[in-house]
Amino acid sequence: MYAIIDIETSGGNHKNGKITEVAIYKHDGEKIVEEYTTLINPQTKIDWYVKKLTGITDEMVADSPKFYEVAKNIVDITRDCIFIAHNVDFDYGFIRAEFKKLGYDYRRKKLCTVKLSRQLIPGMQSYSLGKLCKELGIGLEDRHRAAGDALATVELFELLLKHDIGQKLIPRPIDPNQTSLF
């Protein structure tokens, strides 16, 4: 199983920024089988540039749950999944940092759709999510919002799965009905 994730934050790095929104789409290799999205109260002011980029304001998140209130949901939906994001180290780093503040060591195997795109679809003008989606004809609504970017990443990932046939860069989920690997 795969957990395709996007987050929005109050600032540019996990040392001084906090998560303001998360979207997770659990994917079985063929389709989305579960989803989770929520705004999160970062308990800090959102940077003016981030407000302008995402449209997420301090007022929008004021009554939203705090990270510790949604942490179990994130653990549950991503359990036994490969953590996938466009520029995975950003999203994964923020989520790990939030869990570390709670005293929990959050670890998942991870895959980056930027790196996979470079390997499986060489020659693109850019590998930023917006430009890559435009060039590949992938719809991208609600840019710089967690659900919109995560859904575009789902479409990109599905395309990458098709390009990966024979290359085996993407680990495939094991069929739970399969009793043997041989």
Secondary structure, 3 states (H helix, E strand, C coil): CEEEEEEEECCCCCCCCCEEEEEEEEECCCCEEEEEEEECECCCCCCHHHHHHHCCCHHHHCCCCEHHHHHHHHHHHHCCCEEEECCHHHHHHHHHHHHHHCCCCCCCCEEEHHHHHHHHCCCCCCCCHHHHHHHHCCCCCCCCCHHHHHHHHHHHHHHHHHHCCCCCCCCCCCCCCCCCCC
